[in-house]
């Protein structure tokens, strides 16, 4: 939560003193959009389409939309890009019950992404779910690994943390300077890349230094949370089975 505190705490104090949340958020002027009450969203209009058309974000009281607004303030270009992608997909295919691969991945990113700038060795261990290698053998590397929280749903959960909170990692190349992350991310979020869903899961409280209990190596032995990577079984051709093999 530390990088969000400078902006977030004064707003939270205003809300706690009785100021409507949308008003308190909008008064900062730190986002490229306006925050308006949820009631301003017309019946039948898609949330993302309304934001794209009006530059206004319908906002409910509560932590979920509070963190969403803070993300707009910290990553204005990336949030605008995500909204553009969502609106484009809605215009192309309608809302529907199934979002489609691009909208689905954009939603996962928006709600749950954690940006990470790791070494090749650490990234390999994380993506291969070699948790003990990533979080114990390579523990010293985390002090030099930059992390940026992005997903507002993940941040909401972290207010009352539990061990199985899982974020979706999105790798930031080593050459991207911290002050350019938003610019880089807005360019990196392409429909093609999102459709491939290049995420890698990570139980958030496993990040060294983020939770006292993970100083004990046994913390990572919980296979119900730190799960091994699933290896898809090779598809077996039906005729490989003797009882239905084609006749010669």
N, C-alpha and C positions, 0 to 999 in steps of 0.2 A: 504493500500500500504506500510505501514511502514516497515514490515519485508523484503520487496523486495528491499528497497531503496539502501542499502549499496552496493549490487551487481549490481542492475539495473541502477542506475544513471550514473556511469562512462561509462557504455556501451552505454547508450542513448546519452551521450555527444559525444562519438566517431561517432555514426551514424549521429547525427545532424551536425557534422563537415565534413561529406561526405564519411565516411568509409562504404563500403557495409555491410548491416546488418549481413549476415551470417559470414563474416570475423570478425567483431567486437565481435560477440557472441563466435565464435570459439577460439579467442585469449585468452579468460579467462582460458581455460583448466579446468573449474569447472564441466563439465558434463561428463558422461560416453560415450557420443556419440560426433560425429563431426557435425557441422552445415555447410551445403553446399547450394549453390544457388538452387532455385526451378527447374531451367533448368536441373540440374543433375538427376532429376527423369525421368527415361526412359518412353516413351509413352507406355501406356498399363500396366505398373506395379503399383500395389496398393501401396499407400504411406506407410502404416504400414508394408507391406511385404518388401519394400525396406529398411526401417530402420532396421528391424530384420536381413536381409541378409547382410547389409553392415556396420551397426553401424553409419550411416550417416542420418541426418535429413534434408530433403529439406525445405528450409526456404525462405519465401517471405518477401519483405519489408513490414513493417507495424506492428501495435501493436499486432495483433493476434498472429503472429508467434514469436514476441519478448517475449511476456509473456509465450508462450509455452516453449521457450528456458530457461527462468528463472525458470520455474517449473522443467525442467530437472536438473537444477543446485541445486535446493532446495530439491527435492524429487527424487534423481537418482534411488533408488531401486524401488520405487512405479511406476515411469514412465517406467522403464525397464520391470516391471511385466505386466503393461497394454499393452505394445507393444508385449510381448510374447503371451499374451492371444489373442490379435487381430490377430497376425500372425498365431497362432494355428487354430483359427476359419476359417481364410481365406484358410489355407491349407486343412482343413477338408471339408469346404462347398463352397469354391470359394468366389468371391466378391459378385456377384449378386446384385439385386435391393433391396433385403431385408437383413438386416444385421444379423438377428437372435437375440435371447434374450441376449446372452453373449456379442456379439459385440456392440449391441445397448446400453446396460447398461454401458459397458466400455467407450463408446463414451460420454455418458451423464456424467459419472464421470470425464473423462479427460477434458471436456469442462466446467463443471459447478459445480464441487463438492466444498463444504465448510466443512472441518473437524471440529467437535465440541466435547468438552469433558465436558458435562453438568452433573448436579445432576439428580437424577431420577425424581424429581418433575418438573424440567425445561424441561427435555426431554419429559415427558408425556404431558405437556402443549403444546409443540411445535408440537409433532406428532398428537395431537388431534385438532390442529388449534385453541386452546384457546389463541388467540393472546394477549388479555388484561391480562390474567393471566401470560403468558410467559414474556411479555415485560413491564408490569406495576406492577402487584402484586409481581412478582418475579424479579423485575428490579435489586435489589441489588445483586442477584446471578451472574449477568453478569460480575461483576468485578472479580469474581473468576472462570469464565468459559473460558477455553482456546479455541481459534479459529485459524485455519490455512486455509488461502485461498489456493486453489489448481487449480480450473478450470480456464484455461487461457481465455476462452471466457467471463466468468463473470468478470475477471479482466479488460479485454478490455472495457467492457461496463461501468465499474466503473470509467473509466477516464472521462467520461461525464455522470455522474449518473442521473438516473431518478427513480421514486418511484417504478415502477413495476419490476425492476430487481430481478429475483428470482433465488436463488441458491438451490442446492440439498444437504441437510445435510447428513453427514455420521458420525455415532457416534464412538468416540474413548473412550474405557473403562477408568475409573478413574485411574486404576493401571498403565497405560502406561505413563512412564516419557516423558517429551517433547523431550528430545534428542534421544528418541527411536521411535518416531512417524513414521519415514520413514521405519525403519526396520519392525515395527509392521504392517504398512499398506501394505507393499509388501507381507506379509504372509496372511493378511486378505482378500486381493483381490483374491478370488477364483472364478472359473466359477460358482459354485453352488450358492454362495452368490450373485454374480452379477445378475444371472438369476432371482433371487427373487426380484431384484430392491428394496433393503431396504432403499431407499431414503426418506427424508421428506422435502418438499419445505419450503423455508423461503424467504420472500421479504428482500433482503440484507440491505436496508436502514432502516429496522426496528430494527436492532441490536442496543441496547442502547449504545450511545457514538459514533456511526458511522455516524450519520447525525443529525445536530442541530434540525431540525424540529420535530424529534420524541420525544423531551422533552415534547411536548404538547400531552396529552392523545388522543386528537381528531385525531392525525395522524393515529392511529390504527383503527379508525372507518370507514375507506374507504373499504367497502366490495368488491369493484372491485379489490383491491390489496390483502388485508388480508381476503382471502376467507374462509368461513366455510368449514369444512371437508365434503367431499361427503360420504354419507352413501349409499352403494349399496342397491337398492330395492330388497327384496327377490323375487326370481323367482316364478311366479305363475304357477302352473300346469294347462294346458288348461282345464282339465275336472273339475276344481274347479268352473268353470262358469256354471251356471244352464243350459244355453241354449245348452251346448255341453256336459253335464254330461252323462256318460255311462248309458245305460238302465239297470235296475235291472231285 
